[in-house]
Amino acid sequence: MISAIEKEIVSLLQHGDKRAIKLLYEYYADALYGVIQKIIRDEDTAQDVLQESFVKIWRYSKKYDPSKAKLFTWLYRIAYNTAIDKIRSQKNKSGNEVQIETSNVYKVNSDELNQDVLDIKKHLNSLDEKYQIVLKALFFEGMTQQEASDELDIPLGTIKSRLKIGLRELKKIYDPQ
């Protein structure tokens, strides 16, 4: 059951009303901060990620669809993904620098690329919609199988089956033997 405050927040978000951010912060900031702190141990960085999350929430507020996910689930995913992105960017910054003179990234010939693979979205659209939804959630939206199950309201076993069948169908397109 959706609470009155959640309905109000959703309405404010969908109308671009800035009062939504104040309410979101008041009701959800502590929980989202807890999610972020489980991923990022540094308190200052976690606070920065919380702020970045609220910026993203505001930026994407009109895209929120209550029929697809509960408000907290949507907020959670934004905060979680922002924290993961921060960890990845920190790892990339502290990782090895690319040595351009020894790299072959710029030396790839166009005949080495399988041009058929570059249009995967077109081929994905040729599959049954039930497979498309699962594959898009897992590969293009970066969801785990459990997150896709929760978000799409489809049992986890069905997600796994549709993934397997969808990949098998794509394989037939790319490797017809």
N, C-alpha and C positions, 0 to 999 in steps of 0.2 A: 504494500500500500504506500502510495506516495504521500508524504507529509505536505501540509499547507505551505510551509516555508520552502520546500523543494519545488513545489509548483510555482511559487512566486519567483524563485531564483531562475527557473527555466524560462518563465515568461519574460522576465527582465533581460535575460541573455538573448533570447530570440528577437527582442526589440532593440538590442544594442544599448540598453540602459545601464549606465555606469554604476548604478546602485547595486547591481548584481555582484560586482567584484567585492564590494564591502561585505555583503552577505556571505558570499563564498568564503572569503577570508575568515569571517567570524565563525562560520559553522564547520569549515573543512580544513583550514590551514594546519591545525595541530595534527590531524590524521594524515594529511599529505606529507607534512614534515617528518612524521614517524616513518612513513614509507621510504622517503628519500634518505633518512638517516640509516636505514638498514642497508642501503647500497653505498652511501657516501658517509664515511666516518668523520670526516673533517667538518666541524660545525659551521665554519664560515662558508665553505663551499656548499654545504647542504642548504644554508640560508639563501645563497645565490641561486641555487637550483630551484628552490621554492619560488623565488621571485620570477625566474625565467618561466616556470610552469604557469604562474598566474598570467604572465604576458601572453603565453601561448593559448591559455584558456580563453582570454579575452579575444585574441586574434581569431580563434576558430569558433567563437561562441555561437555564431549564427548557423554553423554546420552541425551543432549538436542535435541529435534526433532521439527524443525520449522513447520512441518505439524500438530503437535498436539497442539501447543500453540505459541502465540506471544512471542518474547523474553522478553518483559517487564512483561508479565503474569507469565512466568517461574521464572524470577528474583523476582518478587513480592511474589510468593508463597514460595520461599526459605527463603526470609527475614521474611515474616510473620510467617512461621512455626518455624524459629529459635527463633524469639521473643517469641512466645507462649511457646516453649520448655524451654526458659530461665525463664519465669514466673512460669511455672510448677515446674522446678527444685528448684527455690527459695522457692516456697510454700512447697515443699517436705522437704527441709532442715529446714525450720522453723516450720514444723508440728510436731506432736507428734512422739516420738521415738517408735519403735515397741518393745513391751515387749515380748521377746522370751519365757520366762517361762510361760506366760499366753496365748500365741498364739497357735492356733491349725493348723497353716499352715503346719507344718511338720508331723501332725498326720492324714493326709488324707489317707484313705485306697484306694488301686487301685480299689476295687469293688464299691467304692462310685462314681468314675468317669464314666461318660457315654463315653465309648470308641468310639462310633459312632460319637460323636460330635468332637472328636479330629482330625478327618480327613475332616474338613469342606472344605478345598481347593479342595480336590478330588471330593466331592459332588458338589461344586460350578461349577467345570468344566463339570459336567453332564448337566448343564442348557444351554439353548440357549445362544449364544454369546452375544446377546443384553442385556440380564439380567446379565450375568457375568461381562461385562464391567462396568455397573452401580454399582453393588454390590462391585466389587473390588475397584472402585474409592471411594465409600463412606466408606467402612469398612476397607480396607487394605491400602489405600492411605490417609485416614483421611480427605477427602474433604467434604465440606458441599454440600447440594443439588444444591445450586446456583453455587458453584465453579465447580461441576461436569458438570452442564449444560453449563457453559462457556467453560470449558476445552475440553469437548467432542463435543461441538457444537450441543447439543441436547436440545430441548425446556424443560424448567423446569417441565412442566406438564408431559411430556414423562418420564423424570427422575423419578418423583414421581410414575407414573404408573408402570414403569419397576421395581422399588424398591419393590412396593407392590406385584406385580406378582412374582418376583424373590424370595422374602421371603416366599410367599405362597407355591411356588414349593419346596423350601428347607424344609419347615415344613412338606410337604408330605413325604419327604425322612426320616426325623428324627422322625416324629410322624405319622406313617401310620395307620390311623383309618378310 
